[in-house]
Amino acid sequence: MSAVPAAPRSRLLRRFRRSRGGMVGAVIVVVVILVALLAPLLAPHPFDATDLLNTWAPPDHVNRLGTDRLGRDIASRLIMGARVSLLVASSVLAITLCVGVVFGGVAGLFGGTADGLIMRAVDIVLAFPEVVLAILVAAVLGTGTTTVIVALSLVWWPGIARLTRSLVLVQKQELYVDAAIVCGTPRLEILWRHILPNIAAPLLVRASIGVGFIIMAEATLSFLGLGVQEPTPSWGSMIRDGLPTLRSDPYLAMFSSIVIGVTIIGFNLLGDGLRDTLDPRLHGH
Amino acid sequence: MFHTEAGPREVLHDISLQVQPGEILGLVGESGSGKSVTALAIMRLLAEQGRISAGRIALDGVDLLGLDAAEMRAVRGRDIAMIFQEPMTSLNPLITIGLQIEESLHTHLGLRGRGARDRGIELLIEVGLPADRYDAYPHALSGGQRQRVMIAMAMACAPRLLIADEPTTALDVSVQAQILALMRKLRADHGAAIVLITHDMGVIAQMADRVAVMYAGEIVETAPAVTLLANPVHPYTRLLLDCIPTTRRRRARLPVIHGQIPGFGSIVAGCRFRERCPIALPVCAAAPPQLEVHDDGRAVRCWRGDEAMTT
């Protein structure tokens, strides 16, 4: 038995530090976030300065990662692109997690009519391809970052809602939920205090995997001209720009993919680390 | 009444139980006899397909069936508390036991923060756990300790009725004795009425003031514990008591009650026990016996009850 238990917060932090993957992920995510915040200071060149005499340049000492088809510095554009990509990914995740967890949780916990209505709404949304929904949103809001966020949120919440509902249904069978009901705890409080912490782990994993998908989806929408507009760079649109010349001038697609890949791995490691840290069952005294 | 895919099925029939403050009522019967369903019905926790088609569940004269959902929620935990059979899974694994004990305190008494914590620690000490376990997570406790936490949670608001659904079944014998002693102490300290559900006649003998024996969704015999254990009347009760191993009777084999309890879809006409009854008569198949009340506070549901009383 531990003599004097440390305050819960510092104990969590210590546990998290012990998870190596989680720390690596945290470092990557923090670096990416810092880069996004400090982008204008870090970028070696203006992200939109074209140089038509120096297009598709390989990496050299001026353009460390080469240039794109308009001669713009890839490194600077990747640094600026972190802003858009992270903004889109984090907004979409925040919105879909809130909406999806609330609707999925209510559907799973209350069942009956609420369940039927919510899950049929989910089915309807899932029946549309995401691009169609995005075009619909773009028609209403015009193109731009907001459109991407709204469109992707619309497409994403049903998946989270379904996942949450199924997780809640499993937890509902657990006796501790009955025990809480027997204590007279209101149902929404049972959802919030008892069930949510128990389903947070799979949701976290889902969210960290989601970052990658959202970045890619943002690229698709930008490709169709619905999303982020030139000259503002986003990682997804940079990959898209680099793909046609992959054989002759691979640097644009390659470096953008590496940046996205490392970022996604960072979020996944962070998600895993958080899951392990937050579960007291994995830590004896 | 349960609504199943095969149409409505009557699960409990004519259950009438009374328990006074400070009294322990033992509810016994084999698996599937309807003990737990009775408990859930009292708490109004039957699953969606379950319905109470007739009757009254009164607590101090207030009919619980007449309460709306919010009023019923206020009763649960404050006036009636419940302890489950499985202490290993009845606690939320991600919340410290202290916070789980505090839950009732703040739902029903509005206690928060320091006040709730102090009261919670008092409860923890009252059920015999050291105060420094207050911030422990359930996985760090043994089954017996968890059941003590469950009892602390149940007693948090000093309920007038405590329903214990096989509270000691999942525990080993020495821990079982400690938990039973704890429940007796709480009864003495708080004067709560306790409904103790079990299939263990030994537990009944130690704990109960009165006993109700259930079979296939009916009460077949109810009597003061001393009377029932010394002189069982209903053939089912007799057979149940015969099945307890003793040190006095040295028999090669324990007797067995042959056959199985009828599923609630296939309940036969007449007496529900007659197919397994060693003393069944033609009349037992003809009509179901009624619960007849006798002078010594006993009630028996058997056509040959009077006969057995006199012999």
Contacts between the chains, C-beta under 8 A, distances in Angstrom:
chain1	res1	chain2	res2	distance
A	1	B	132	7.4
A	5	B	132	7.8
A	5	B	135	5.5
A	8	B	135	7.7
A	111	B	48	7.4
A	112	B	48	7.8
A	174	B	89	6.3
A	175	B	84	5.6
A	175	B	86	5.5
A	175	B	89	4.6
A	175	B	90	4.4
A	176	B	89	6.7
A	176	B	90	5.7
A	176	B	91	5.6
A	176	B	92	4.3
A	176	B	93	7.6
A	178	B	45	7.3
A	178	B	84	6.9
A	178	B	90	7.5
A	179	B	82	7.9
A	179	B	84	6.4
A	179	B	90	4.7
A	179	B	91	7.1
A	179	B	150	7.1
A	179	B	153	7.2
A	180	B	92	7.5
A	180	B	103	7.0
A	181	B	45	6.6
A	181	B	76	6.9
A	182	B	43	6.4
A	182	B	45	7.3
A	182	B	76	5.7
A	182	B	77	6.5
A	182	B	81	6.7
A	182	B	82	4.3
A	183	B	76	6.7
A	183	B	77	3.9
A	183	B	81	7.5
A	183	B	103	5.7
A	183	B	104	4.6
A	183	B	107	6.5
A	183	B	153	6.4
A	183	B	156	7.8
A	184	B	73	4.9
A	184	B	74	6.3
A	184	B	75	7.2
A	184	B	76	3.9
A	184	B	77	3.4
A	184	B	78	6.2
A	184	B	104	6.9
A	184	B	107	5.4
A	184	B	108	6.2
A	185	B	73	7.9
A	185	B	77	7.4
A	185	B	103	6.0
A	185	B	104	7.9
A	185	B	107	5.5
A	186	B	73	6.4
A	186	B	107	7.5
A	189	B	107	7.8
A	193	B	95	7.3
A	193	B	103	7.6
A	194	B	92	5.1
A	194	B	95	7.2
A	197	B	92	7.8
A	197	B	94	4.3
A	197	B	95	7.1
A	198	B	92	7.1
A	198	B	93	7.2
A	198	B	94	5.7
A	278	B	94	7.9
A	279	B	94	7.2
A	280	B	93	7.2
A	280	B	94	6.3
A	280	B	137	4.3
A	280	B	139	6.9
A	281	B	93	5.5
A	281	B	94	7.9
A	281	B	137	7.5
A	281	B	139	5.2
A	284	B	139	7.9
A	284	B	140	7.4
A	285	B	136	7.9
A	285	B	140	5.8
